[in-house]
Amino acid sequence: YIMASQVLEKRIKDNEGFRDELYLDTRGLATIGYGHLITKEDSFEPGIKYPKPQLLELFKKDLDRAENEANKLIGHISELHVVARDCIIEMCFQLGKGGVQKFVKMLLALEERDYKSASVEMLDSKWNKQTPERCEQLSKLMEYCQ
């Protein structure tokens, strides 16, 4: 079972940034805290500042979800580099399992432990057009897993 490292937690927080009130993300979707996409279950209201401990709790749940999703996608791959695992967890955090599943060639490359090909496949995506700095950062990390 994959557990997120403190390095990964910090990187996701840095990449997401923190907002204590509702805002619209790069796709125009309502978001709060460390990149938490608002769902029907949430009761956040615009214009209200929420306490950081409450939003940190939300981050932990989102990170747990991302870990579980990553496990479903790559948990069966033995001896996968820990940094590659962290990259997939972060991708699940940002894109969800459904989004990461679309990276078919990247996932196949990971099964072969071909980190260079996996990193190239990450760049060949709509994700790279939406958040290029983050995509390039994770792609570089993936490439250096050799």
C-alpha positions as CSV (number, residue, x, y, z in Angstrom):
1,Y,0.0,0.0,0.0
2,I,1.3,3.4,-0.9
3,M,1.5,6.2,1.7
4,A,2.3,9.7,0.7
5,S,5.6,11.1,1.9
6,Q,6.1,14.4,3.6
7,V,8.0,15.6,0.6
8,L,5.0,14.8,-1.6
9,E,2.6,16.5,0.8
10,K,4.7,19.7,0.8
11,R,5.0,19.6,-3.0
12,I,1.3,19.2,-3.5
13,K,0.6,22.1,-1.1
14,D,3.1,24.3,-2.8
15,N,1.7,23.4,-6.3
16,E,-1.9,23.9,-5.3
17,G,-1.4,27.0,-3.1
18,F,-3.8,27.8,-0.3
19,R,-6.9,29.8,-0.2
20,D,-9.2,30.1,2.8
21,E,-12.2,31.1,0.7
22,L,-13.8,29.8,-2.5
23,Y,-12.1,30.6,-5.8
24,L,-12.3,29.3,-9.4
25,D,-9.5,27.0,-10.6
26,T,-7.9,27.1,-14.1
27,R,-10.9,25.3,-15.5
28,G,-13.4,27.7,-13.8
29,L,-14.5,25.2,-11.1
30,A,-15.2,26.2,-7.5
31,T,-12.3,25.3,-5.3
32,I,-11.0,25.9,-1.7
33,G,-8.1,25.2,0.6
34,Y,-5.3,23.3,-1.1
35,G,-7.0,22.7,-4.4
36,H,-10.1,20.9,-3.1
37,L,-12.7,20.8,-5.8
38,I,-16.1,21.6,-4.4
39,T,-18.6,18.7,-4.5
40,K,-22.3,18.4,-3.7
41,E,-21.4,17.1,-0.2
42,D,-19.5,20.4,0.6
43,S,-21.3,23.3,2.2
44,F,-18.8,26.1,1.6
45,E,-20.2,29.5,0.7
46,P,-18.6,32.3,-1.3
47,G,-17.1,35.3,0.5
48,I,-16.5,33.4,3.8
49,K,-13.0,32.8,5.1
50,Y,-12.7,29.2,6.6
51,P,-10.3,28.2,9.3
52,K,-7.0,26.6,8.1
53,P,-7.4,23.5,10.4
54,Q,-10.7,22.7,8.8
55,L,-9.2,23.0,5.3
56,L,-6.1,21.0,6.3
57,E,-8.5,18.2,7.3
58,L,-10.1,18.4,3.9
59,F,-6.6,18.2,2.3
60,K,-5.8,15.0,4.3
61,K,-9.0,13.4,2.9
62,D,-8.2,14.5,-0.6
63,L,-4.7,13.1,-0.3
64,D,-6.1,9.8,1.1
65,R,-8.4,9.6,-1.9
66,A,-5.5,10.3,-4.3
67,E,-3.4,7.5,-2.6
68,N,-6.3,5.1,-2.9
69,E,-6.8,6.0,-6.6
70,A,-3.1,5.7,-7.3
71,N,-3.1,2.2,-5.6
72,K,-5.8,1.1,-8.0
73,L,-3.8,2.3,-11.0
74,I,-0.3,1.3,-10.1
75,G,-0.4,-0.8,-6.8
76,H,0.2,-4.0,-8.8
77,I,3.5,-2.8,-10.2
78,S,6.3,-4.3,-8.1
79,E,9.5,-2.4,-7.4
80,L,8.2,0.9,-8.9
81,H,10.4,3.8,-7.9
82,V,9.0,5.7,-4.9
83,V,9.3,9.0,-6.7
84,A,7.3,7.6,-9.6
85,R,4.6,6.5,-7.2
86,D,4.6,10.0,-5.7
87,C,4.1,11.5,-9.1
88,I,1.1,9.3,-9.8
89,I,-0.4,10.2,-6.4
90,E,0.0,13.9,-7.2
91,M,-1.5,13.4,-10.6
92,C,-4.5,11.6,-9.0
93,F,-4.8,14.5,-6.5
94,Q,-5.0,17.0,-9.3
95,L,-6.7,15.1,-12.1
96,G,-8.6,12.3,-10.3
97,K,-8.3,8.6,-11.2
98,G,-10.4,9.1,-14.3
99,G,-8.0,11.7,-15.6
100,V,-4.9,9.7,-14.9
101,Q,-6.4,6.6,-16.4
102,K,-6.4,8.4,-19.8
103,F,-2.5,8.3,-19.7
104,V,-2.6,4.8,-21.0
105,K,0.9,4.9,-22.6
106,M,2.4,6.4,-19.4
107,L,0.9,3.6,-17.3
108,L,2.1,0.9,-19.7
109,A,5.6,2.5,-19.6
110,L,5.5,2.4,-15.8
111,E,4.7,-1.3,-15.9
112,E,8.0,-1.8,-17.8
113,R,9.7,0.6,-15.3
114,D,10.5,2.8,-18.4
115,Y,10.5,6.1,-16.6
116,K,11.9,8.1,-19.5
117,S,8.9,7.1,-21.8
118,A,6.5,7.7,-18.9
119,S,7.8,11.2,-18.5
120,V,7.4,11.9,-22.3
121,E,3.8,10.6,-22.2
122,M,3.1,13.0,-19.3
123,L,4.1,16.0,-21.5
124,D,2.0,14.8,-24.4
125,S,-1.3,15.8,-22.8
126,K,-4.1,18.4,-22.3
127,W,-2.9,18.5,-18.7
128,N,0.4,20.0,-19.9
129,K,-1.5,22.8,-21.7
130,Q,-3.6,23.5,-18.5
131,T,-0.9,23.5,-15.9
132,P,2.5,23.3,-17.8
133,E,4.8,24.1,-14.9
134,R,3.4,21.4,-12.7
135,C,3.3,18.9,-15.6
136,E,6.9,19.6,-16.5
137,Q,8.0,19.4,-12.8
138,L,6.5,16.0,-12.4
139,S,7.7,14.8,-15.8
140,K,11.3,15.7,-14.8
141,L,10.9,13.9,-11.5
142,M,9.6,10.8,-13.4
143,E,12.5,11.0,-15.9
144,Y,15.1,10.9,-13.1
145,C,13.7,7.7,-11.5
146,Q,16.1,5.5,-13.4
